[in-house]
Amino acid sequence: GQQLNQSPQSMFIQEGEDVSMNCTSSSIFNTWLWYKQDPGEGPVLLIALYKAGELTSNGRLTAQFGTTRKDSFLNISASIPSDVGIYFCAGLGGNQFYFGTGTSLTVIP
Amino acid sequence: DAMVIQNPRYQVTQFGKPVTLSCSQTLNHNVMYWYQQKSSQAPKLLFHYYDKDFNNEADTPDNFQSRRPNTSFCFLDIRSPGLGDAAMYLCATSRYTSGRANSQETQYFGPGTRLLVL
């Protein structure tokens, strides 16, 4: 089936640094979603993107819907320890929903 | 607040002993999903209900069954749990509107049930 590739697979950063991660697909999507999953919890929706080129912010998080509709990017500015977790992208097209492979983020105080 | 609720949060069962996990939602969404997630992996879809219509993924083992008695509740039954079934089980909901460019909308997840098989 469809696979969304996320990179990097894992990141170790110092508190206060900015973070960038991306998600790419071989197919186009109508909607891109970004979720964060804390250990032992379910994924929580961070940002939803509905239009190619769209740039949306949620606090220190900013995500973009790539103009080709085959990729999306998530940036976190001035990271803090509670940003630790796994970030998943997801793509929606028609009646299909696909998860990315995940990016594990560790923030070192 | 509208939400997706899973009970219990942690479940311990014995090898081969049937177990049922439950999910309820107050979002009034017409689609409910069950995912299995193993450590450091993305959630893997087991099956979903569109209203009362059950949709099984091709690679979901027969050991996993589901029931949706009404819009708000959905159950995951594992008939004979094996050691390999130990995982986090996630319930999610969404609204599906046929005829739109995006028939399926954003999925909202519950907190999950961690299953341990002894």
HADDOCK unambig.tbl for C-alpha pairs under 7 A between the chains (distance, minus, plus):
assign (segid A and resid 30 and name CA) (segid B and resid 102 and name CA) 6.73 0.50 0.50
assign (segid A and resid 41 and name CA) (segid B and resid 111 and name CA) 4.84 0.50 0.50
assign (segid A and resid 41 and name CA) (segid B and resid 112 and name CA) 6.02 0.50 0.50
assign (segid A and resid 42 and name CA) (segid B and resid 90 and name CA) 6.61 0.50 0.50
assign (segid A and resid 42 and name CA) (segid B and resid 109 and name CA) 5.91 0.50 0.50
assign (segid A and resid 42 and name CA) (segid B and resid 110 and name CA) 5.66 0.50 0.50
assign (segid A and resid 42 and name CA) (segid B and resid 111 and name CA) 4.21 0.50 0.50
assign (segid A and resid 42 and name CA) (segid B and resid 112 and name CA) 5.39 0.50 0.50
assign (segid A and resid 43 and name CA) (segid B and resid 109 and name CA) 6.05 0.50 0.50
assign (segid A and resid 44 and name CA) (segid B and resid 109 and name CA) 6.78 0.50 0.50
assign (segid A and resid 93 and name CA) (segid B and resid 102 and name CA) 6.04 0.50 0.50
assign (segid A and resid 94 and name CA) (segid B and resid 101 and name CA) 5.95 0.50 0.50
assign (segid A and resid 94 and name CA) (segid B and resid 102 and name CA) 4.73 0.50 0.50
assign (segid A and resid 94 and name CA) (segid B and resid 103 and name CA) 5.46 0.50 0.50
assign (segid A and resid 94 and name CA) (segid B and resid 104 and name CA) 6.68 0.50 0.50
assign (segid A and resid 95 and name CA) (segid B and resid 102 and name CA) 6.57 0.50 0.50
assign (segid A and resid 95 and name CA) (segid B and resid 103 and name CA) 5.28 0.50 0.50
assign (segid A and resid 95 and name CA) (segid B and resid 104 and name CA) 5.02 0.50 0.50
assign (segid A and resid 99 and name CA) (segid B and resid 42 and name CA) 6.62 0.50 0.50
assign (segid A and resid 100 and name CA) (segid B and resid 42 and name CA) 6.92 0.50 0.50
assign (segid A and resid 101 and name CA) (segid B and resid 41 and name CA) 6.90 0.50 0.50
assign (segid A and resid 101 and name CA) (segid B and resid 42 and name CA) 5.67 0.50 0.50
assign (segid A and resid 102 and name CA) (segid B and resid 42 and name CA) 6.48 0.50 0.50
